Amino acid sequence: MQMIWFYVAIVLAISDILHTTLMWKVLNNFYILLGVFIQQSTHSTWQTWVIHEIMEAAFHFIILSIVFLNPTIGLLAALIHFVIDVSHTVLIRNMGELEHRALHFVVESLFFILIYGL
């Protein structure tokens, strides 16, 4: 069995941690101002949140496309990450950090096993 599914899931998890660290610790003031700008440009909190998730997916697309030199992997990773984020935010309200990371890793791993592991 090819191990690419595992590497993609690991890099996606690292990308998620990198995104969190960059946005909330390094670029915190910029990120808050960007959030205010987006919120003033939209009609609801939901639209602001969806735009945030789309921008996060774009971040993952860029990182994974560069790491694997494959935009298809970047696109698939960004899409599955986006779907999981939207789904668990809508369906599971309270989730700790460890549960959040575990959910992402398991679902993303299964997704990429289906694509690259069989």
N, C-alpha and C positions, 0 to 999 in steps of 0.2 A: 504494500500500500504506500502511495506517495505521502510524504509528510508535509507537503505545501499547505494543506488545510491547517495544520498545527501552527506553522510559522505565521500564516496570515492572522490567525486568532491571537497569537502572542503579540504581533506587531500592532494589531488593532487595539489590544488592551493597553499597550505602551503608549499608543497614540492618544487614547482617551485620557490617560494619566497626564501626558504631556499637555493636552488641551486644557485640562483642569488647572494644572500648575501655571501654565502661561497666562491664562485668562484671569484667574482669581488671585494669583500671587505676584506675577511680574507686570502684567498690563491691567491691573485692577481698575485704576482710575479711567483709563481709556475704555475699558469694557463697560463700565457703568455708564459713561457718557454715551457710548454707542447704543446701549440698551435704552437710555432715555430718548435718544433720537429716534430709534426704531419705534418705541412705544408712542411717541407723539405723531409718528407717521402712519400708524395703523389705527384701526377702529376698536380693537379689543385686546385684552390680555392674551387671549388664545392666539391671535395673529402674531403678536410679539413673540410668544413662546415658539410657535411654529417657525418663524423666521430665525430665531436663535438655533433651533434644531437643524434647520437647513444649512446655516452657516457652520455649525459643528460638523455636519456631514461633509461639507465642502473641505473643511480642514482635514478630515480623515481621508477623503479622496486624494488630496494633494500628497499627504504623507505616505500613504500606502502605494500610490502610483510611483512615487520617487523611490521608495525602498525596494519595491519589486520590479521597477522599470516596466510596469504593465498597468495601463489605465483601466483595463477590464477588471483586474483585481481591486484597484482603487474604487471603481464605481460600485462593484458588488459589496465591498466592505462598507462603503458609505451608506448604501441603501439598506443593508441589513441592520447596521447600527442605528440608523434613523428609525426604521420600523420598530426595533426593540425599544428605543427610547420613547417613542410615541405610545406604543402599546402599554408599556409598564407604567407610564405616567397616567394614562387614562384608566387602566384596569387595576393597578396596584398602587394605592396612594402613598402609603408609608413603607419605605424600603431603606434599610441602612446601607452604608457604603459597601460593606463586604457582600451583602446580598445582591446589590446592584452590579458589582463587578462579576460575581459568580454567574448571575443570570445572563449577562452579556457574553461571558466566555463560553458558557455551555451552549447557548443558542447559536452563537456565531460559529463555534466549532462544529456543531451538527450541520449547519448550513453549508460550511465549506467542505465537510466530509462528503456531503451529498454531491457537491460539485466536483471536487478534486480527488476524493478518496476512493471512489468506487471505480 
